[in-house]
């Protein structure tokens, strides 16, 4: 980033690692992204960074600029690296970390899986958020009414993201980036956290099946909310036998089951369970295969079929699916 700031006429001498210097960084970053990187980003050193945080990249035609979203994506990690230097001067315990909140043993895919970010005092923030505010707010694809973010927006965003208290005033000093300008420009490789071959093999082993719904025998399966409810105790016992848990990995309880609009995991997230609860009574269960294998799904369906007489229930396909 030192080379990009210097080459674009940015305030490289003011980026001294203080909290206040985030205003200087922001004042440079927003117009830099609006102007598509000012011709300083190349296909060779930036696409991997943008792809690593989920930015869809299409190489520009000869003579055309990179898309603004790509520039923002490419700048996210360098910006985060500078924010890290700022935060560790405030809290020396600051460190780089993967998303720390994944439930143990879960087989469900989460947006933040393998997401790299910073941890400060127990608060975690992902790399992909650090420069996202800098997306052009005045380009044709955005509302003309949205103003360009003020320079202090980044400092305020970092304060909120990491739950920082009042930051003691820091004396401004020598730039921490200026000495790097004379060194060769390098872009460290983006680490790969997943084995693509293993992921593809797992995808091939995933069942391709429609969701199923369980509702009372004496109700219209297309409108279960208006019909007879299922027996709460019997449903709780069945789901407990199936090892149903919350997204946080806690075992299912009757109280949790009766929460309206809640979602649960079966087989560690291989199957997603949605509940239709009305007036604290369970009217339907909808089970959707997520990462389950054909054998797991068949076994689950057999367990459900066997439980239907005891539940006085029917197994159908949910309306609209």
Buried (B, 14 or more C-beta within 10 A) or exposed (E): BBBBBBBBEBBBBBBBBBBBBBBBBBBBBBBBBBBBBBEBBEEEEBBBBBBBBEBEBEEEEEEEBBBBBBBBBBBBBBBBBBBBBBBBBBBEEBEEBBBEEBBEEBBBEBEBEEBBBBBBEEEBBBBBBBBBBBBBBEEEEEEEEEEEBEBBBBBBBBBEBBEBEEBEEBEEEEBBBBEBBEEEEEBEEBEEEEEEEEEEEEEEEBBEEEBBBBBBBEBEBEEBBEBBBBBBEBBBBBBBEBEBBBBEBEEBEBEBBBBEEBBBBBBBBBBBBBBBBBEEBBBBBBBBBBBBBEEBBEEBBEEBEEBEEEBEBBBBEBEEE
